[in-house]
Amino acid sequence: MTDAAYWLIAAVVLGIAELVAPGVFFVFLAIAAGIVAATLLALPDLPPVAQLGAFGAWSVATVLIGRRWYRDYPIESGDPLLNDRAGRMIGASAIVSEPIVNGRGRVRVGDGEWPATGPDTAAGTAMRITAVLDGVVSVEVL
């Protein structure tokens, strides 16, 4: 087998590693190995030290290009509040479970109760959550 074939195999293995352990890093090393394989098709007598040097240089270059790409074109989430429970609650309805007196009380949101701040309100009143700060929801009357 030629050196180009070995580098092509390395590119495929690194590509598979990216699929098995995604982290958007192995893909750049796979691209670098593919570039070295293509270079060896044009320059088949390139010494092994030069091949490793080229792989190192192309690895750095592809990682830097990839980092810049992801910085300039970030991947948008389909649900940006997926892991932000407090953020997801803003705008949701809540029922006052303990009367809000002097601006403090408790509200039921879904199957849980949260401490709340807002206008004085009797128990059972429907409220809208306007903010969440340090585990305390701010509410207003619907």
N, C-alpha and C positions, 0 to 999 in steps of 0.2 A: 504494500500500500504506500501511497505517496504521502508526503507531509500535508499536502492540501486536504487529503481525505481525513487525516487525523484531526486537523483543525475543523473540518466540517462536522465530524463526529462530536468534537468538543462543543461546537455551536449547538448541535441538536440536544446534547445532554444538558447544557446550560438552559436551553429553551424549555426542556421538560422540567428541570429544577424550578424554573419560574412558575410553571403550571402547578407543581406539587406544593411548593412553598411560596405563594405569591407575596411579593413585597416590592415589586417593580424595581428590581435591582439586577437579578440574573439575566434579564432580557438584554440589558446593555452589554453585559459580558458576552452573551451569545452573539450579539451584533458584531462586537469586536472580533470574536473568533471567526465569524463568517467573513469579515473583511480581510483577516489574515489569510483565510483559505482562498479567497478570490485573488489576493496578491500573489500567493504561491502558484496559482494557475498561470499568471503572467511571468513570474520570476521563480521558476522551480528550484533554482540552485541557491536560494536564500539560506544562509546558515541558521542553525537552531537558535543561536544567541540573538540574531537579528529578528527571528520570528517571535521570540519571547518579548524582546524589546518593543516590537510593533504591537503585539497583543497588549502589553502594559500601556503603551501610549494611546492606542485606540480605546482601551477600557476607560482610561481617565477621560478621554475626549467624549465618548458616548455617554458616560455618567454625567458629565458637566452639561452636555447638550440636553440630556433627559431632564435634569434638575431644572434647567432654564425653561424647558418646554412646559413642565408641570407647574412651574411658578407663573408663567405667562398665560397658560390655558388650563386652569384648575378643573378638576373633575367635579361637576355639580352633582350634589346628592339629590336623589328623588324625594327624600324626606329629611331635610336639614335638622329637624328637631327630634330625630329618631331617639337619641340618647339623652335628650334634655326634657325630662318629665316636667320640670317647672315651666319651661318655655311652652310646652304643649298645652299647659293648663290655661294660659292667657287667652281670654275670650270665651272660655268654657263656662257653663252654668253650674252654680252651686246652691245648695239649700242650707240656710242657717240652722245648725243643730243646737248650738247654745247661743242664746241672745247676745247680740253685739251691744255691749254697754260701755260707755266711755271710750268708744272706738276699738274695743277688743272683744273677741268672741271666737266661736269655732264654726266652720262650715263643712258640709259633707260634699265631697267631690268623688263621684263614682262610688267605690266601696270604702273610701278612707275619709278620715276627718283631718282637717288642717286648722291650725290657729289662723285667725283672720283679723284684719283691721279694716275699718270702714265706718260708715254712718251707723248710729244706733238703730238696730233693727230687731224685731221679734223673731223667735224661733219659727221655722217653717217658711220663711220668706225666700223667694228665689232671688239669687244674686248673680252677677257676672264678675268673673275674675279679671282684674285689670293689670295686676303685676304680681310677681312672686319674688320676695327678697328674704334670703336666709331662712327659708322654710315657712315663711309667713305670707299668706295670700292677702292681697288688697282687693276689696270687693266694692261694687256699687250696685244699687238696686236696679233690677231689669226694667 
